[in-house]
Amino acid sequence: MRAVPEPDPEELATVLAEAGRIFATETIEGQTPNGYCHQQALAAGVPVGVPRRTLDRLEHEMGLLPEVVGVQRPVGAVPGHPARWVRRGSVLGVVAPSNHPATHLGWLKAVALGYGVALRPGARDPITPLRLVRALLRAGLPAGLLSLLPGPHAAADTLVAAADLALVYGSESTVARLRGDSRVLVHGPGRSKILVDAPMDDGLLDHLVAEIAEDGGVRCTNTSVVLTSGDHRALAVALAERLAALPVRPVTDPDAALPARPVKEALALRQALAAAAEGAPELTKPYYDGEPTPLVDGDAAVLRPAVVCVDRSDHPGLRTELPFPCVWVAPWRAAEGIAPLHHSLVVTLIGTDPALVNEALRTPSIRTVVHGRVPGWWRDPYLPHEGYAGQFLRDVRGYVVPVGGNS
């Protein structure tokens, strides 16, 4: 892969746009777009609406990728300035996730920046990267720039060691040992939070439910903690009532709103939640009868929502993030400031003092700040996700020539 010449940027832009169209609209190796959505939902255990929306999103954003990574170029490295923005290597190793198919836009940015990509797909979703690779090759990307490498966890470690740079998604246990390695960009648990310093009303509850449960609650940007200066118990009860009303359906049902896992895994997740709660009440339980996890389709179990109400903002359970709509609700007092919001991929501030917004923006462990109710904010293709990809994949080098250009 390192021997393949870096592709021409203009040709690459055309290939990416065409690959997005092929991915979203064409039959690839016998797999129709609808067939992809059905297979991906069954394999990954996400509601079928998630891959359906991803078809449209990738078609749109793959056409924008050259522009998206272009705006990440430092101003001092544009033509006519004494700097060049160059790759830090030629091959990016990717340990991909299975939670949401749109996460593959992360490594597609590397392709847009001229990298070859060697990718180990997530165990539950090899479906999406396989379709993407086939679409890119059909669109004309040189075959040597892509390697799809399914394999066990040990293969992931080998891939990270062999590549020039690596992008790794995973749980805290997976990414903790890689943090601090300048060759590795880690995307771990989001632990995204919302702070509410405003009265509770129907509009607020609708917004919170969408942030918690949209796309089945499987995104790292879905909210897992809500802090409030108001009555946190009343807010938790109201959220539990609304989240419990989400339909329990097989993931291939058009009305599915919740993810699913094999029964054994689903029960283990509920047990992990109970252990983290340390006796705090899980408020959706009264809305369900029978088994703790509704069962469908034999061995499949729908992961119903959970709302845990705790009485302090430093409860250890607030560090727990699970792959379904699961939210912890806790009190917040102004004297606590930004401290309970540290270590978050996303912090949304509703009704708070502007000084708190500025403090959040200055806090290194908070990667994205959303000020107010902004529905669908995460769909912005220009928004950094734990920083810009270009910050990691490229470097700025000084470049000086004699006046007039003669050497």
ZISULBEL-V992692 format. One record per residue. N is the residue number from 1. RES is the residue in one letter. PSI is psi in whole degrees, -180 to 180 (NA if undefined). Layout:
n;res;psi
N;RES;PSI
N;RES;PSI
//
This chain:
n;res;psi
1;M;-35
2;R;-21
3;A;-12
4;V;129
5;P;148
6;E;129
7;P;155
8;D;131
9;P;-40
10;E;-41
11;E;-37
12;L;-41
13;A;-42
14;T;-43
15;V;-45
16;L;-44
17;A;-44
18;E;-39
19;A;-37
20;G;-40
21;R;-43
22;I;-46
23;F;-42
24;A;-26
25;T;-19
26;E;159
27;T;125
28;I;118
29;E;41
30;G;-4
31;Q;115
32;T;165
33;P;-43
34;N;-37
35;G;-40
36;Y;-48
37;C;-43
38;H;-46
39;Q;-41
40;Q;-40
41;A;-44
42;L;-41
43;A;-47
44;A;-19
45;G;30
46;V;155
47;P;141
48;V;-22
49;G;-25
50;V;-55
51;P;-31
52;R;-43
53;R;-30
54;T;-34
55;L;-51
56;D;-40
57;R;-45
58;L;-37
59;E;-43
60;H;-50
61;E;-26
62;M;-30
63;G;-23
64;L;-9
65;L;-45
66;P;-39
67;E;-41
68;V;-47
69;V;-24
70;G;-38
71;V;-11
72;Q;-11
73;R;131
74;P;143
75;V;-36
76;G;-4
77;A;15
78;V;161
79;P;138
80;G;-5
81;H;157
82;P;50
83;A;155
84;R;141
85;W;107
86;V;159
87;R;146
88;R;-11
89;G;-165
90;S;-20
91;V;125
92;L;124
93;G;134
94;V;124
95;V;100
96;A;157
97;P;178
98;S;3
99;N;-40
100;H;131
101;P;-25
102;A;-10
103;T;-19
104;H;-11
105;L;-22
106;G;-51
107;W;-21
108;L;-30
109;K;-36
110;A;-40
111;V;-43
112;A;-24
113;L;9
114;G;9
115;Y;150
116;G;148
117;V;124
118;A;116
119;L;127
120;R;114
121;P;158
122;G;150
123;A;-32
124;R;-11
125;D;76
126;P;-8
127;I;-48
128;T;-51
129;P;-32
130;L;-44
131;R;-38
132;L;-45
133;V;-44
134;R;-39
135;A;-40
136;L;-41
137;L;-40
138;R;-33
139;A;-11
140;G;9
141;L;134
142;P;131
143;A;-31
144;G;-8
145;L;-4
146;L;135
147;S;122
148;L;117
149;L;78
150;P;147
151;G;178
152;P;-179
153;H;-36
154;A;-34
155;A;-33
156;A;-43
157;D;-41
158;T;-41
159;L;-45
160;V;-41
161;A;-34
162;A;-30
163;A;162
164;D;-45
165;L;165
166;A;147
167;L;119
168;V;124
169;Y;145
170;G;-180
171;S;173
172;E;-40
173;S;-29
174;T;-45
175;V;-17
176;A;-41
177;R;-11
178;L;-14
179;R;139
180;G;-12
181;D;116
182;S;-15
183;R;-11
184;V;127
185;L;118
186;V;137
187;H;100
188;G;-155
189;P;142
190;G;-41
191;R;47
192;S;143
193;K;155
194;I;132
195;L;122
196;V;116
197;D;55
198;A;161
199;P;149
200;M;130
201;D;177
202;D;-39
203;G;-41
204;L;-45
205;L;-41
206;D;-42
207;H;-44
208;L;-42
209;V;-42
210;A;-42
211;E;-32
212;I;-42
213;A;-9
214;E;143
215;D;28
216;G;8
217;G;18
218;V;-9
219;R;151
220;C;-15
221;T;-5
222;N;143
223;T;132
224;S;-10
225;V;132
226;V;122
227;L;144
228;T;145
229;S;-10
230;G;-154
231;D;101
232;H;-30
233;R;-43
234;A;-40
235;L;-43
236;A;-42
237;V;-43
238;A;-41
239;L;-40
240;A;-41
241;E;-43
242;R;-43
243;L;-36
244;A;-19
245;A;-8
246;L;137
247;P;139
248;V;104
249;R;157
250;P;149
251;V;-21
252;T;-3
253;D;134
254;P;-25
255;D;5
256;A;137
257;A;-5
258;L;150
259;P;173
260;A;157
261;R;163
262;P;149
263;V;-45
264;K;-44
265;E;-41
266;A;-44
267;L;-36
268;A;-38
269;L;-41
270;R;-38
271;Q;-39
272;A;-39
273;L;-46
274;A;-39
275;A;-41
276;A;-31
277;A;-24
278;E;42
279;G;-8
280;A;146
281;P;140
282;E;111
283;L;-7
284;T;-12
285;K;-42
286;P;-16
287;Y;-3
288;Y;145
289;D;158
290;G;-137
291;E;152
292;P;-24
293;T;116
294;P;136
295;L;139
296;V;159
297;D;50
298;G;-102
299;D;1
300;A;142
301;A;124
302;V;135
303;L;97
304;R;157
305;P;159
306;A;139
307;V;118
308;V;125
309;C;120
310;V;162
311;D;12
312;R;151
313;S;-8
314;D;20
315;H;133
316;P;-24
317;G;-23
318;L;-12
319;R;-1
320;T;126
321;E;127
322;L;156
323;P;51
324;F;174
325;P;96
326;C;118
327;V;141
328;W;131
329;V;129
330;A;159
331;P;156
332;W;140
333;R;146
334;A;-32
335;A;-22
336;E;-23
337;G;-139
338;I;-9
339;A;-44
340;P;-7
341;L;1
342;H;159
343;H;57
344;S;136
345;L;-41
346;V;135
347;V;124
348;T;128
349;L;118
350;I;116
351;G;12
352;T;163
353;D;137
354;P;-28
355;A;-33
356;L;-35
357;V;-46
358;N;-38
359;E;-40
360;A;-41
361;L;-27
362;R;-6
363;T;116
364;P;-31
365;S;2
366;I;117
367;R;-28
368;T;136
369;V;127
370;V;121
371;H;105
372;G;-176
373;R;105
374;V;94
375;P;137
376;G;22
377;W;-31
378;W;-7
379;R;-6
380;D;114
381;P;-16
382;Y;-4
383;L;130
384;P;143
385;H;102
386;E;45
387;G;167
388;Y;144
389;A;-37
390;G;-28
391;Q;-32
392;F;-40
393;L;-19
394;R;162
395;D;158
396;V;125
397;R;143
398;G;144
399;Y;115
400;V;134
401;V;160
402;P;153
403;V;131
404;G;-14
405;G;0
406;N;135
407;S;NA
//
